[in-house]
Amino acid sequence: MAALLDRKVHLKSILLLWAALLVVFLFFIYKTCLVETINSYKVLDDHNRARARQIEQDVGQGKRTRYILLYTSFFEDKHWGLPAETIEPDYFSMTHCPVTDCVQTTNHQLLPSITDYDAVVFHVATRWGGPMPVVRSPHQVYVAADMESPAHTKHTLRLDGAYFNWTMTYRLDSDVLFNYMNVVDLESGEVISPALRPAWRNGFYEYNNTILAETVAGKQRMAAQFVSHCGSLSGRDRLVKKMQSVGLEVDVYGKCGPLQCPRGNTECDQMLDTVYWFYLSFENSLCVDYVTEKLYNALKHNIVPIVFGGADYNRFMPPGSYINVQDYGTVSELVDHLRYLVDNPIEYVKYFWWKEHYALENTNSYCDLCVKLHSVNARERVQYYRNIKAWWYDDACTAKPKIEF
């Protein structure tokens, strides 16, 4: 019996010893492997957090100026419409940009090397005559800029796979929007459009302005068009002729018509308010989001724009601020509606309802580019357009309008 008890005690001691050894072994594994791994993840996480905080601090304190090189000219304009060869933070501050620590230049020699610039911008609407950069730094952002439609983009983009990081165009899915004007809410100051899904107020059907109706009733001519690009792909010349053939008076100014009115002439602006009922804002091509200054030129006056293009115009202006040709099956139906509005000025002035709620504001795409260059998320995310030609051209335009003419 005593021997049995001694055996049990001995076995228990051996089990306790093995348990102790197992604990020591697991502790050894934890200390030598797991703790090091856990600490490595913690170090990495702490490093990333600290780096993000430092970048944000640098941006906030203006420690790191971003340099932008406009590598090509913008058509014939070497300075891209800017007041000088080089614009500095004072310019961005003067234009009320929320981020001002940028320098933008067309001078290739402003910095010692092409690789010192944070962003290099290329105008891709035209073919480049000069050499391309022969060196490139991984930190740089190459930007493709274009305000022309794909139908008028002369640079084919065929050889530019994985070359550009960002796009800067009129398209609403661009990385930086390069457009003409914004619509701002007068009450909140918020920029409402252009946007994919703008939240517009309502007010067209309820709007009533008898004083304005009496004023516009003095207009004498039906419609005006200012155009110098003839024979466009959209067929707008044929559309105007069709409108004239069904009895609508359209006075065509510019190279494509018999009338002349110099750009910037104050009398030309005044007659839009006092002489004409409608302004033909017809685009040269029917492409997604392609809306040019023709629309905004009309909206600045007491005249109703008639639009013809490939855009969803509600992304740009509130419903009931324009008449869309493509909403009508035939030109005769369109012209009948225009005549109805001329005969009923109270109905005509409803198209001005939006002016009590919104205002047009000049855009500042260079400010937006500066802001994006300072954005932590944008700077830290590596992005290339592997097939920018497909992005720009595929399903972007149509040759056949919805209206028959």
Long-range contacts (C-beta under 8 A, 24 or more apart in sequence): 52-376, 55-376, 55-379, 55-380, 56-376, 59-99, 59-101, 59-374, 59-376, 62-89, 62-100, 62-101, 64-101, 65-89, 65-101, 65-102, 65-103, 66-101, 66-102, 66-103, 66-118, 66-119, 66-370, 66-373, 66-374, 67-102, 67-103, 67-104, 67-105, 67-110, 67-111, 67-116, 67-117, 67-118, 67-119, 68-102, 68-103, 68-104, 68-105, 68-117, 68-118, 68-119, 68-120, 68-121, 68-366, 68-369, 68-370, 68-373, 69-104, 69-105, 69-106, 69-108, 69-110, 69-111, 69-114, 69-117, 69-119, 69-120, 69-121, 70-104, 70-105, 70-106, 70-121, 70-123, 71-108, 71-120, 71-121, 71-122, 71-133, 72-121, 72-122, 72-123, 72-126, 72-128, 72-130, 73-106, 73-123, 74-123, 74-145, 75-123, 75-125, 75-126, 78-106, 79-106, 80-106, 80-123, 82-366, 86-110, 87-366, 92-366, 92-367, 92-370, 95-364, 95-367, 97-364, 97-367, 97-370, 97-371, 98-367, 98-371, 99-367, 99-370, 99-371, 99-374, 100-370, 101-370, 101-374, 102-369, 102-370, 102-373, 102-374, 104-366, 104-370, 115-140, 118-373, 119-143, 119-166, 119-369, 119-373, 121-145, 121-168, 121-369, 122-164, 124-153, 124-155, 124-157, 125-152, 125-153, 125-154, 125-155, 126-154, 126-155, 127-154, 127-155, 128-155, 140-165, 141-165, 141-166, 141-373, 142-166, 143-167, 143-168, 143-175, 143-176, 143-369, 144-168, 144-169, 144-385, 144-388, 145-169, 145-178, 146-170, 146-178, 146-392, 147-178, 147-179, 149-283, 149-284, 149-285, 149-287, 149-290, 149-396, 149-397, 150-285, 150-287, 150-392, 150-393, 150-396, 150-397, 151-233, 151-284, 151-285, 151-287, 151-397, 152-284, 152-285, 153-392, 156-389, 157-388, 157-389, 157-392, 157-393, 158-389, 160-385, 160-388, 160-389, 161-385, 161-386, 161-387, 161-388, 161-389, 162-384, 162-385, 162-386, 163-384, 163-385, 163-388, 164-384, 164-385, 164-388, 165-382, 165-383, 165-384, 165-385, 166-372, 166-383, 167-385, 167-388, 167-391, 167-392, 168-365, 168-369, 169-392, 170-289, 170-290, 170-291, 171-288, 171-289, 172-196, 172-289, 172-315, 175-372, 176-365, 176-368, 176-369, 176-372, 177-363, 177-365, 177-368, 178-365, 179-291, 179-363, 179-365, 180-291, 180-292, 180-293, 180-296, 180-363, 181-293, 181-296, 181-360, 181-361, 181-362, 181-363, 182-360, 182-361, 182-362, 182-363, 183-316, 183-317, 183-318, 183-358, 183-359, 183-360, 183-361, 184-358, 184-359, 184-360, 184-361, 185-357, 185-358, 186-356, 186-357, 186-358, 186-359, 187-357, 191-361, 192-358, 193-315, 193-316, 193-317, 194-289, 194-291, 194-315, 194-316, 195-315, 196-315, 197-315, 198-314, 198-315, 198-318, 200-314, 200-318, 200-319, 201-318, 201-354, 201-357, 203-320, 203-353, 203-354, 203-356, 203-357, 204-319, 204-320, 204-350, 204-351, 204-353, 205-320, 205-350, 206-353, 207-349, 207-350, 207-352, 207-353, 207-356, 208-346, 209-349, 209-352, 210-346, 212-302, 212-349, 212-352, 213-345, 213-346, 213-348, 213-349, 214-345, 215-302, 216-277, 216-302, 216-345, 216-348, 216-349, 217-345, 218-274, 219-274, 219-275, 219-276, 219-277, 220-275, 221-249, 221-251, 221-275, 221-276, 221-277, 222-248, 222-249, 222-250, 222-276, 222-277, 222-278, 222-338, 222-342, 223-248, 223-249, 223-250, 223-251, 223-276, 223-277, 223-278, 223-279, 223-280, 223-306, 223-338, 224-250, 224-251, 224-252, 224-253, 224-271, 224-272, 224-275, 224-276, 224-278, 224-279, 224-280, 225-250, 225-251, 225-252, 225-253, 225-254, 225-257, 225-279, 225-280, 225-282, 226-253, 226-254, 226-261, 226-294, 226-297, 227-252, 227-253, 227-254, 227-255, 227-256, 227-257, 227-282, 228-254, 228-255, 228-256, 229-255, 229-256, 229-284, 230-255, 230-256, 232-283, 232-284, 232-285, 233-284, 233-285, 233-286, 233-399, 234-282, 234-283, 234-284, 234-285, 234-286, 234-308, 234-309, 234-401, 235-401, 235-405, 236-280, 236-282, 236-283, 236-284, 236-308, 238-405, 239-282, 239-308, 239-325, 239-331, 239-401, 239-403, 239-405, 240-280, 240-282, 242-331, 242-405, 243-331, 243-334, 243-335, 246-331, 246-332, 246-335, 247-335, 248-335, 248-338, 250-280, 251-276, 269-301, 272-298, 272-301, 272-302, 272-303, 273-301, 273-302, 273-303, 276-303, 277-303, 277-304, 277-338, 277-341, 277-342, 277-348, 278-303, 278-304, 278-305, 278-306, 278-323, 278-338, 279-303, 279-304, 279-305, 279-306, 280-305, 280-306, 280-308, 281-305, 281-306, 281-307, 281-308, 281-309, 281-322, 282-306, 282-307, 282-308, 282-309, 282-325, 283-307, 283-308, 283-309, 283-310, 283-311, 285-309, 285-310, 285-397, 286-310, 286-397, 286-398, 286-399, 286-401, 287-311, 287-396, 287-397, 287-398, 288-395, 288-396, 288-397, 289-315, 290-397, 291-316, 295-322, 296-360, 299-360, 300-360, 302-352, 304-341, 304-348, 304-351, 306-334, 306-338, 308-401, 310-397, 310-398, 317-354, 318-354, 318-358, 320-350, 320-351, 320-353, 320-354, 321-351, 321-352, 321-353, 321-354, 322-351, 323-351, 325-401, 325-403, 326-401, 326-402, 326-403, 328-403, 329-403, 329-404, 330-403, 330-404, 330-405, 331-403, 331-404, 331-405, 334-403
